[in-house]
Amino acid sequence: MTDPTLPVTKEEALRYSKPALEDEIARRRRNIKLFQDQIDAEEKEIQRLFQIIAIIDANR
């Protein structure tokens, strides 16, 4: 694939297999979901660490 910021030409599009492109879209969506799940878990852990810090500060 070429530069994603450039418009797709008819010639470029017709070089690809539609089923292969659909599989690639599905794969990339699964990857995004994995990253989103990991980001969510990290955000929750950060919030937990902030709570621990707050308790430490309150007990000094």
PQR file with spaces between the fields and no chain letter, atoms N, CA, C, O and H, PARSE charges and radii, in Angstrom:
ATOM       1  N    MET     1       0.845   -1.182    0.000 -0.4000 1.5000
ATOM       2  CA   MET     1       0.000    0.000    0.000 -0.0000 2.0000
ATOM       3  C    MET     1       0.886    1.239    0.000  0.5500 1.7000
ATOM       4  O    MET     1       2.029    1.213    0.456 -0.5500 1.4000
ATOM       5  N    THR     2       0.342    2.290   -0.509 -0.4000 1.5000
ATOM       6  CA   THR     2       1.114    3.515   -0.646 -0.0000 2.0000
ATOM       7  C    THR     2       0.819    4.466    0.505  0.5500 1.7000
ATOM       8  O    THR     2       0.243    4.076    1.520 -0.5500 1.4000
ATOM       9  H    THR     2      -0.587    2.312   -0.879  0.4000 1.0000
ATOM      10  N    ASP     3       1.214    5.690    0.335 -0.4000 1.5000
ATOM      11  CA   ASP     3       1.029    6.731    1.344 -0.0000 2.0000
ATOM      12  C    ASP     3      -0.458    6.879    1.681  0.5500 1.7000
ATOM      13  O    ASP     3      -1.253    7.215    0.803 -0.5500 1.4000
ATOM      14  H    ASP     3       1.682    6.007   -0.490  0.4000 1.0000
ATOM      15  N    PRO     4      -0.849    6.633    2.942 -0.5600 1.5000
ATOM      16  CA   PRO     4      -2.270    6.690    3.306  0.2800 2.0000
ATOM      17  C    PRO     4      -2.865    8.100    3.276  0.5500 1.7000
ATOM      18  O    PRO     4      -4.081    8.261    3.383 -0.5500 1.4000
ATOM      19  N    THR     5      -2.021    9.110    3.133 -0.4000 1.5000
ATOM      20  CA   THR     5      -2.550   10.474    3.063 -0.0000 2.0000
ATOM      21  C    THR     5      -2.948   10.869    1.639  0.5500 1.7000
ATOM      22  O    THR     5      -3.616   11.882    1.432 -0.5500 1.4000
ATOM      23  H    THR     5      -1.034    8.979    3.046  0.4000 1.0000
ATOM      24  N    LEU     6      -2.535   10.067    0.670 -0.4000 1.5000
ATOM      25  CA   LEU     6      -2.878   10.358   -0.720 -0.0000 2.0000
ATOM      26  C    LEU     6      -4.196    9.695   -1.094  0.5500 1.7000
ATOM      27  O    LEU     6      -4.504    8.619   -0.580 -0.5500 1.4000
ATOM      28  H    LEU     6      -1.993    9.243    0.838  0.4000 1.0000
ATOM      29  N    PRO     7      -4.979   10.308   -1.974 -0.5600 1.5000
ATOM      30  CA   PRO     7      -6.222    9.663   -2.410  0.2800 2.0000
ATOM      31  C    PRO     7      -5.932    8.374   -3.178  0.5500 1.7000
ATOM      32  O    PRO     7      -4.914    8.256   -3.861 -0.5500 1.4000
ATOM      33  N    VAL     8      -6.839    7.418   -3.054 -0.4000 1.5000
ATOM      34  CA   VAL     8      -6.699    6.136   -3.745 -0.0000 2.0000
ATOM      35  C    VAL     8      -7.132    6.314   -5.196  0.5500 1.7000
ATOM      36  O    VAL     8      -8.186    6.883   -5.481 -0.5500 1.4000
ATOM      37  H    VAL     8      -7.665    7.514   -2.500  0.4000 1.0000
ATOM      38  N    THR     9      -6.306    5.822   -6.098 -0.4000 1.5000
ATOM      39  CA   THR     9      -6.658    5.882   -7.513 -0.0000 2.0000
ATOM      40  C    THR     9      -7.370    4.598   -7.913  0.5500 1.7000
ATOM      41  O    THR     9      -7.264    3.579   -7.230 -0.5500 1.4000
ATOM      42  H    THR     9      -5.450    5.360   -5.867  0.4000 1.0000
ATOM      43  N    LYS    10      -8.082    4.653   -9.001 -0.4000 1.5000
ATOM      44  CA   LYS    10      -8.771    3.472   -9.524 -0.0000 2.0000
ATOM      45  C    LYS    10      -7.761    2.376   -9.837  0.5500 1.7000
ATOM      46  O    LYS    10      -7.995    1.207   -9.532 -0.5500 1.4000
ATOM      47  H    LYS    10      -8.169    5.480   -9.556  0.4000 1.0000
ATOM      48  N    GLU    11      -6.650    2.747  -10.440 -0.4000 1.5000
ATOM      49  CA   GLU    11      -5.625    1.774  -10.808 -0.0000 2.0000
ATOM      50  C    GLU    11      -5.080    1.064   -9.579  0.5500 1.7000
ATOM      51  O    GLU    11      -4.887   -0.152   -9.586 -0.5500 1.4000
ATOM      52  H    GLU    11      -6.460    3.697  -10.688  0.4000 1.0000
ATOM      53  N    GLU    12      -4.835    1.829   -8.532 -0.4000 1.5000
ATOM      54  CA   GLU    12      -4.328    1.224   -7.296 -0.0000 2.0000
ATOM      55  C    GLU    12      -5.369    0.280   -6.707  0.5500 1.7000
ATOM      56  O    GLU    12      -5.050   -0.857   -6.360 -0.5500 1.4000
ATOM      57  H    GLU    12      -4.991    2.817   -8.526  0.4000 1.0000
ATOM      58  N    ALA    13      -6.602    0.740   -6.593 -0.4000 1.5000
ATOM      59  CA   ALA    13      -7.666   -0.055   -5.967 -0.0000 2.0000
ATOM      60  C    ALA    13      -7.864   -1.386   -6.680  0.5500 1.7000
ATOM      61  O    ALA    13      -8.071   -2.414   -6.036 -0.5500 1.4000
ATOM      62  H    ALA    13      -6.862    1.664   -6.875  0.4000 1.0000
ATOM      63  N    LEU    14      -7.801   -1.368   -7.997 -0.4000 1.5000
ATOM      64  CA   LEU    14      -8.075   -2.583   -8.762 -0.0000 2.0000
ATOM      65  C    LEU    14      -6.950   -3.616   -8.698  0.5500 1.7000
ATOM      66  O    LEU    14      -7.106   -4.731   -9.196 -0.5500 1.4000
ATOM      67  H    LEU    14      -7.633   -0.532   -8.520  0.4000 1.0000
ATOM      68  N    ARG    15      -5.834   -3.260   -8.096 -0.4000 1.5000
ATOM      69  CA   ARG    15      -4.734   -4.218   -7.918 -0.0000 2.0000
ATOM      70  C    ARG    15      -4.963   -5.140   -6.724  0.5500 1.7000
ATOM      71  O    ARG    15      -4.263   -6.142   -6.574 -0.5500 1.4000
ATOM      72  H    ARG    15      -5.707   -2.355   -7.691  0.4000 1.0000
ATOM      73  N    TYR    16      -5.929   -4.815   -5.880 -0.4000 1.5000
ATOM      74  CA   TYR    16      -6.134   -5.550   -4.638 -0.0000 2.0000
ATOM      75  C    TYR    16      -7.293   -6.526   -4.729  0.5500 1.7000
ATOM      76  O    TYR    16      -8.187   -6.388   -5.563 -0.5500 1.4000
ATOM      77  H    TYR    16      -6.497   -4.001   -6.002  0.4000 1.0000
ATOM      78  N    SER    17      -7.253   -7.513   -3.851 -0.4000 1.5000
ATOM      79  CA   SER    17      -8.331   -8.490   -3.710 -0.0000 2.0000
ATOM      80  C    SER    17      -9.264   -7.992   -2.602  0.5500 1.7000
ATOM      81  O    SER    17      -8.820   -7.707   -1.490 -0.5500 1.4000
ATOM      82  H    SER    17      -6.527   -7.626   -3.173  0.4000 1.0000
ATOM      83  N    LYS    18     -10.552   -7.891   -2.913 -0.4000 1.5000
ATOM      84  CA   LYS    18     -11.514   -7.417   -1.923 -0.0000 2.0000
ATOM      85  C    LYS    18     -11.520   -8.300   -0.666  0.5500 1.7000
ATOM      86  O    LYS    18     -11.463   -7.763    0.440 -0.5500 1.4000
ATOM      87  H    LYS    18     -10.913   -8.122   -3.816  0.4000 1.0000
ATOM      88  N    PRO    19     -11.586   -9.642   -0.794 -0.5600 1.5000
ATOM      89  CA   PRO    19     -11.564  -10.476    0.418  0.2800 2.0000
ATOM      90  C    PRO    19     -10.286  -10.292    1.246  0.5500 1.7000
ATOM      91  O    PRO    19     -10.335  -10.301    2.476 -0.5500 1.4000
ATOM      92  N    ALA    20      -9.159  -10.129    0.579 -0.4000 1.5000
ATOM      93  CA   ALA    20      -7.902   -9.919    1.306 -0.0000 2.0000
ATOM      94  C    ALA    20      -7.933   -8.598    2.060  0.5500 1.7000
ATOM      95  O    ALA    20      -7.450   -8.512    3.189 -0.5500 1.4000
ATOM      96  H    ALA    20      -9.118  -10.122   -0.420  0.4000 1.0000
ATOM      97  N    LEU    21      -8.499   -7.575    1.441 -0.4000 1.5000
ATOM      98  CA   LEU    21      -8.617   -6.280    2.113 -0.0000 2.0000
ATOM      99  C    LEU    21      -9.556   -6.364    3.308  0.5500 1.7000
ATOM     100  O    LEU    21      -9.284   -5.777    4.356 -0.5500 1.4000
ATOM     101  H    LEU    21      -8.892   -7.645    0.524  0.4000 1.0000
ATOM     102  N    GLU    22     -10.656   -7.088    3.159 -0.4000 1.5000
ATOM     103  CA   GLU    22     -11.600   -7.250    4.271 -0.0000 2.0000
ATOM     104  C    GLU    22     -10.940   -8.009    5.428  0.5500 1.7000
ATOM     105  O    GLU    22     -11.162   -7.683    6.594 -0.5500 1.4000
ATOM     106  H    GLU    22     -10.877   -7.565    2.308  0.4000 1.0000
ATOM     107  N    ASP    23     -10.136   -9.011    5.104 -0.4000 1.5000
ATOM     108  CA   ASP    23      -9.389   -9.737    6.142 -0.0000 2.0000
ATOM     109  C    ASP    23      -8.403   -8.805    6.847  0.5500 1.7000
ATOM     110  O    ASP    23      -8.252   -8.861    8.067 -0.5500 1.4000
ATOM     111  H    ASP    23      -9.955   -9.276    4.157  0.4000 1.0000
ATOM     112  N    GLU    24      -7.741   -7.961    6.081 -0.4000 1.5000
ATOM     113  CA   GLU    24      -6.781   -7.015    6.648 -0.0000 2.0000
ATOM     114  C    GLU    24      -7.477   -6.013    7.573  0.5500 1.7000
ATOM     115  O    GLU    24      -6.949   -5.674    8.632 -0.5500 1.4000
ATOM     116  H    GLU    24      -7.863   -7.916    5.089  0.4000 1.0000
ATOM     117  N    ILE    25      -8.644   -5.548    7.177 -0.4000 1.5000
ATOM     118  CA   ILE    25      -9.418   -4.632    8.025 -0.0000 2.0000
ATOM     119  C    ILE    25      -9.778   -5.320    9.341  0.5500 1.7000
ATOM     120  O    ILE    25      -9.631   -4.731   10.411 -0.5500 1.4000
ATOM     121  H    ILE    25      -9.072   -5.824    6.316  0.4000 1.0000
ATOM     122  N    ALA    26     -10.244   -6.556    9.263 -0.4000 1.5000
ATOM     123  CA   ALA    26     -10.615   -7.299   10.465 -0.0000 2.0000
ATOM     124  C    ALA    26      -9.405   -7.498   11.378  0.5500 1.7000
ATOM     125  O    ALA    26      -9.514   -7.353   12.595 -0.5500 1.4000
ATOM     126  H    ALA    26     -10.363   -7.035    8.393  0.4000 1.0000
ATOM     127  N    ARG    27      -8.260   -7.826   10.794 -0.4000 1.5000
ATOM     128  CA   ARG    27      -7.031   -8.023   11.579 -0.0000 2.0000
ATOM     129  C    ARG    27      -6.630   -6.735   12.284  0.5500 1.7000
ATOM     130  O    ARG    27      -6.279   -6.744   13.464 -0.5500 1.4000
ATOM     131  H    ARG    27      -8.171   -7.944    9.805  0.4000 1.0000
ATOM     132  N    ARG    28      -6.685   -5.640   11.559 -0.4000 1.5000
ATOM     133  CA   ARG    28      -6.299   -4.352   12.153 -0.0000 2.0000
ATOM     134  C    ARG    28      -7.268   -3.922   13.252  0.5500 1.7000
ATOM     135  O    ARG    28      -6.857   -3.331   14.251 -0.5500 1.4000
ATOM     136  H    ARG    28      -6.970   -5.632   10.601  0.4000 1.0000
ATOM     137  N    ARG    29      -8.546   -4.217   13.070 -0.4000 1.5000
ATOM     138  CA   ARG    29      -9.531   -3.894   14.119 -0.0000 2.0000
ATOM     139  C    ARG    29      -9.272   -4.722   15.377  0.5500 1.7000
ATOM     140  O    ARG    29      -9.410   -4.223   16.493 -0.5500 1.4000
ATOM     141  H    ARG    29      -8.881   -4.697   12.259  0.4000 1.0000
ATOM     142  N    ARG    30      -8.894   -5.994   15.191 -0.4000 1.5000
ATOM     143  CA   ARG    30      -8.549   -6.830   16.350 -0.0000 2.0000
ATOM     144  C    ARG    30      -7.327   -6.266   17.066  0.5500 1.7000
ATOM     145  O    ARG    30      -7.282   -6.228   18.296 -0.5500 1.4000
ATOM     146  H    ARG    30      -8.782   -6.400   14.284  0.4000 1.0000
ATOM     147  N    ASN    31      -6.349   -5.834   16.301 -0.4000 1.5000
ATOM     148  CA   ASN    31      -5.152   -5.224   16.909 -0.0000 2.0000
ATOM     149  C    ASN    31      -5.514   -3.982   17.706  0.5500 1.7000
ATOM     150  O    ASN    31      -5.037   -3.797   18.826 -0.5500 1.4000
ATOM     151  H    ASN    31      -6.385   -5.864   15.302  0.4000 1.0000
ATOM     152  N    ILE    32      -6.353   -3.137   17.135 -0.4000 1.5000
ATOM     153  CA   ILE    32      -6.773   -1.917   17.833 -0.0000 2.0000
ATOM     154  C    ILE    32      -7.473   -2.276   19.137  0.5500 1.7000
ATOM     155  O    ILE    32      -7.232   -1.651   20.170 -0.5500 1.4000
ATOM     156  H    ILE    32      -6.740   -3.288   16.226  0.4000 1.0000
ATOM     157  N    LYS    33      -8.346   -3.290   19.087 -0.4000 1.5000
ATOM     158  CA   LYS    33      -9.071   -3.715   20.291 -0.0000 2.0000
ATOM     159  C    LYS    33      -8.090   -4.174   21.364  0.5500 1.7000
ATOM     160  O    LYS    33      -8.254   -3.834   22.536 -0.5500 1.4000
ATOM     161  H    LYS    33      -8.542   -3.798   18.248  0.4000 1.0000
ATOM     162  N    LEU    34      -7.080   -4.937   20.979 -0.4000 1.5000
ATOM     163  CA   LEU    34      -6.073   -5.377   21.952 -0.0000 2.0000
ATOM     164  C    LEU    34      -5.366   -4.187   22.584  0.5500 1.7000
ATOM     165  O    LEU    34      -5.165   -4.151   23.798 -0.5500 1.4000
ATOM     166  H    LEU    34      -6.947   -5.212   20.027  0.4000 1.0000
ATOM     167  N    PHE    35      -4.993   -3.224   21.768 -0.4000 1.5000
ATOM     168  CA   PHE    35      -4.328   -2.029   22.297 -0.0000 2.0000
ATOM     169  C    PHE    35      -5.259   -1.250   23.210  0.5500 1.7000
ATOM     170  O    PHE    35      -4.839   -0.783   24.269 -0.5500 1.4000
ATOM     171  H    PHE    35      -5.157   -3.254   20.782  0.4000 1.0000
ATOM     172  N    GLN    36      -6.521   -1.105   22.816 -0.4000 1.5000
ATOM     173  CA   GLN    36      -7.477   -0.371   23.645 -0.0000 2.0000
ATOM     174  C    GLN    36      -7.661   -1.055   24.992  0.5500 1.7000
ATOM     175  O    GLN    36      -7.707   -0.385   26.023 -0.5500 1.4000
ATOM     176  H    GLN    36      -6.863   -1.484   21.957  0.4000 1.0000
ATOM     177  N    ASP    37      -7.768   -2.382   24.996 -0.4000 1.5000
ATOM     178  CA   ASP    37      -7.910   -3.117   26.251 -0.0000 2.0000
ATOM     179  C    ASP    37      -6.693   -2.906   27.150  0.5500 1.7000
ATOM     180  O    ASP    37      -6.831   -2.722   28.360 -0.5500 1.4000
ATOM     181  H    ASP    37      -7.731   -2.926   24.158  0.4000 1.0000
ATOM     182  N    GLN    38      -5.518   -2.933   26.558 -0.4000 1.5000
ATOM     183  CA   GLN    38      -4.291   -2.727   27.332 -0.0000 2.0000
ATOM     184  C    GLN    38      -4.221   -1.301   27.870  0.5500 1.7000
ATOM     185  O    GLN    38      -3.830   -1.097   29.020 -0.5500 1.4000
ATOM     186  H    GLN    38      -5.406   -3.082   25.575  0.4000 1.0000
ATOM     187  N    ILE    39      -4.590   -0.321   27.066 -0.4000 1.5000
ATOM     188  CA   ILE    39      -4.608    1.071   27.511 -0.0000 2.0000
ATOM     189  C    ILE    39      -5.584    1.239   28.666  0.5500 1.7000
ATOM     190  O    ILE    39      -5.264    1.904   29.651 -0.5500 1.4000
ATOM     191  H    ILE    39      -4.907   -0.486   26.132  0.4000 1.0000
ATOM     192  N    ASP    40      -6.765    0.649   28.560 -0.4000 1.5000
ATOM     193  CA   ASP    40      -7.756    0.722   29.641 -0.0000 2.0000
ATOM     194  C    ASP    40      -7.201    0.133   30.934  0.5500 1.7000
ATOM     195  O    ASP    40      -7.374    0.713   32.006 -0.5500 1.4000
ATOM     196  H    ASP    40      -7.025    0.110   27.759  0.4000 1.0000
ATOM     197  N    ALA    41      -6.536   -1.014   30.838 -0.4000 1.5000
ATOM     198  CA   ALA    41      -5.950   -1.650   32.017 -0.0000 2.0000
ATOM     199  C    ALA    41      -4.873   -0.759   32.638  0.5500 1.7000
ATOM     200  O    ALA    41      -4.792   -0.637   33.860 -0.5500 1.4000
ATOM     201  H    ALA    41      -6.395   -1.485   29.967  0.4000 1.0000
ATOM     202  N    GLU    42      -4.061   -0.146   31.804 -0.4000 1.5000
ATOM     203  CA   GLU    42      -3.010    0.746   32.307 -0.0000 2.0000
ATOM     204  C    GLU    42      -3.614    1.970   32.988  0.5500 1.7000
ATOM     205  O    GLU    42      -3.129    2.401   34.034 -0.5500 1.4000
ATOM     206  H    GLU    42      -4.127   -0.246   30.811  0.4000 1.0000
ATOM     207  N    GLU    43      -4.676    2.536   32.396 -0.4000 1.5000
ATOM     208  CA   GLU    43      -5.346    3.691   33.004 -0.0000 2.0000
ATOM     209  C    GLU    43      -5.913    3.340   34.379  0.5500 1.7000
ATOM     210  O    GLU    43      -5.817    4.134   35.314 -0.5500 1.4000
ATOM     211  H    GLU    43      -5.071    2.186   31.546  0.4000 1.0000
ATOM     212  N    LYS    44      -6.503    2.153   34.499 -0.4000 1.5000
ATOM     213  CA   LYS    44      -7.038    1.714   35.793 -0.0000 2.0000
ATOM     214  C    LYS    44      -5.924    1.566   36.810  0.5500 1.7000
ATOM     215  O    LYS    44      -6.088    1.954   37.967 -0.5500 1.4000
ATOM     216  H    LYS    44      -6.582    1.508   33.738  0.4000 1.0000
ATOM     217  N    GLU    45      -4.806    1.018   36.403 -0.4000 1.5000
ATOM     218  CA   GLU    45      -3.682    0.859   37.320 -0.0000 2.0000
ATOM     219  C    GLU    45      -3.114    2.216   37.733  0.5500 1.7000
ATOM     220  O    GLU    45      -2.726    2.393   38.888 -0.5500 1.4000
ATOM     221  H    GLU    45      -4.673    0.703   35.463  0.4000 1.0000
ATOM     222  N    ILE    46      -3.059    3.163   36.819 -0.4000 1.5000
ATOM     223  CA   ILE    46      -2.601    4.521   37.155 -0.0000 2.0000
ATOM     224  C    ILE    46      -3.526    5.138   38.195  0.5500 1.7000
ATOM     225  O    ILE    46      -3.055    5.751   39.153 -0.5500 1.4000
ATOM     226  H    ILE    46      -3.374    3.020   35.880  0.4000 1.0000
ATOM     227  N    GLN    47      -4.840    4.984   38.018 -0.4000 1.5000
ATOM     228  CA   GLN    47      -5.785    5.520   38.996 -0.0000 2.0000
ATOM     229  C    GLN    47      -5.586    4.858   40.360  0.5500 1.7000
ATOM     230  O    GLN    47      -5.666    5.526   41.392 -0.5500 1.4000
ATOM     231  H    GLN    47      -5.223    4.485   37.240  0.4000 1.0000
ATOM     232  N    ARG    48      -5.332    3.562   40.368 -0.4000 1.5000
ATOM     233  CA   ARG    48      -5.073    2.857   41.623 -0.0000 2.0000
ATOM     234  C    ARG    48      -3.824    3.399   42.298  0.5500 1.7000
ATOM     235  O    ARG    48      -3.809    3.592   43.514 -0.5500 1.4000
ATOM     236  H    ARG    48      -5.267    3.020   39.530  0.4000 1.0000
ATOM     237  N    LEU    49      -2.781    3.644   41.524 -0.4000 1.5000
ATOM     238  CA   LEU    49      -1.540    4.190   42.091 -0.0000 2.0000
ATOM     239  C    LEU    49      -1.755    5.592   42.650  0.5500 1.7000
ATOM     240  O    LEU    49      -1.186    5.940   43.685 -0.5500 1.4000
ATOM     241  H    LEU    49      -2.793    3.487   40.536  0.4000 1.0000
ATOM     242  N    PHE    50      -2.577    6.405   41.969 -0.4000 1.5000
ATOM     243  CA   PHE    50      -2.906    7.735   42.499 -0.0000 2.0000
ATOM     244  C    PHE    50      -3.635    7.613   43.846  0.5500 1.7000
ATOM     245  O    PHE    50      -3.391    8.404   44.757 -0.5500 1.4000
ATOM     246  H    PHE    50      -3.039    6.122   41.128  0.4000 1.0000
ATOM     247  N    GLN    51      -4.520    6.631   43.970 -0.4000 1.5000
ATOM     248  CA   GLN    51      -5.217    6.417   45.234 -0.0000 2.0000
ATOM     249  C    GLN    51      -4.239    6.044   46.342  0.5500 1.7000
ATOM     250  O    GLN    51      -4.361    6.519   47.471 -0.5500 1.4000
ATOM     251  H    GLN    51      -4.718    5.988   43.231  0.4000 1.0000
ATOM     252  N    ILE    52      -3.274    5.199   46.018 -0.4000 1.5000
ATOM     253  CA   ILE    52      -2.259    4.807   46.997 -0.0000 2.0000
ATOM     254  C    ILE    52      -1.461    6.022   47.436  0.5500 1.7000
ATOM     255  O    ILE    52      -1.206    6.208   48.625 -0.5500 1.4000
ATOM     256  H    ILE    52      -3.174    4.813   45.100  0.4000 1.0000
ATOM     257  N    ILE    53      -1.067    6.849   46.476 -0.4000 1.5000
ATOM     258  CA   ILE    53      -0.316    8.070   46.797 -0.0000 2.0000
ATOM     259  C    ILE    53      -1.139    8.975   47.700  0.5500 1.7000
ATOM     260  O    ILE    53      -0.608    9.529   48.663 -0.5500 1.4000
ATOM     261  H    ILE    53      -1.274    6.698   45.510  0.4000 1.0000
ATOM     262  N    ALA    54      -2.417    9.134   47.411 -0.4000 1.5000
ATOM     263  CA   ALA    54      -3.288    9.985   48.226 -0.0000 2.0000
ATOM     264  C    ALA    54      -3.364    9.463   49.662  0.5500 1.7000
ATOM     265  O    ALA    54      -3.344   10.252   50.607 -0.5500 1.4000
ATOM     266  H    ALA    54      -2.848    8.684   46.629  0.4000 1.0000
ATOM     267  N    ILE    55      -3.451    8.157   49.833 -0.4000 1.5000
ATOM     268  CA   ILE    55      -3.510    7.581   51.173 -0.0000 2.0000
ATOM     269  C    ILE    55      -2.194    7.805   51.903  0.5500 1.7000
ATOM     270  O    ILE    55      -2.182    8.150   53.085 -0.5500 1.4000
ATOM     271  H    ILE    55      -3.467    7.516   49.066  0.4000 1.0000
ATOM     272  N    ILE    56      -1.089    7.608   51.197 -0.4000 1.5000
ATOM     273  CA   ILE    56       0.226    7.858   51.796 -0.0000 2.0000
ATOM     274  C    ILE    56       0.325    9.313   52.245  0.5500 1.7000
ATOM     275  O    ILE    56       0.749    9.588   53.367 -0.5500 1.4000
ATOM     276  H    ILE    56      -1.098    7.327   50.237  0.4000 1.0000
ATOM     277  N    ASP    57      -0.064   10.243   51.377 -0.4000 1.5000
ATOM     278  CA   ASP    57       0.017   11.671   51.725 -0.0000 2.0000
ATOM     279  C    ASP    57      -0.901   12.026   52.904  0.5500 1.7000
ATOM     280  O    ASP    57      -0.550   12.861   53.738 -0.5500 1.4000
ATOM     281  H    ASP    57      -0.409   10.019   50.466  0.4000 1.0000
ATOM     282  N    ALA    58      -2.057   11.398   52.965 -0.4000 1.5000
ATOM     283  CA   ALA    58      -2.998   11.690   54.050 -0.0000 2.0000
ATOM     284  C    ALA    58      -2.530   11.145   55.397  0.5500 1.7000
ATOM     285  O    ALA    58      -3.004   11.585   56.444 -0.5500 1.4000
ATOM     286  H    ALA    58      -2.341   10.720   52.288  0.4000 1.0000
ATOM     287  N    ASN    59      -1.617   10.205   55.374 -0.4000 1.5000
ATOM     288  CA   ASN    59      -1.159    9.581   56.608 -0.0000 2.0000
ATOM     289  C    ASN    59       0.249    9.979   57.002  0.5500 1.7000
ATOM     290  O    ASN    59       0.923    9.257   57.736 -0.5500 1.4000
ATOM     291  H    ASN    59      -1.232    9.847   54.523  0.4000 1.0000
ATOM     292  N    ARG    60       0.685   11.104   56.524 -0.4000 1.5000
ATOM     293  CA   ARG    60       2.030   11.588   56.907 -0.0000 2.0000
ATOM     294  C    ARG    60       1.906   12.584   58.001  0.5500 1.7000
ATOM     295  O    ARG    60       2.913   13.114   58.470 -0.5500 1.4000
ATOM     296  H    ARG    60       0.138   11.690   55.927  0.4000 1.0000
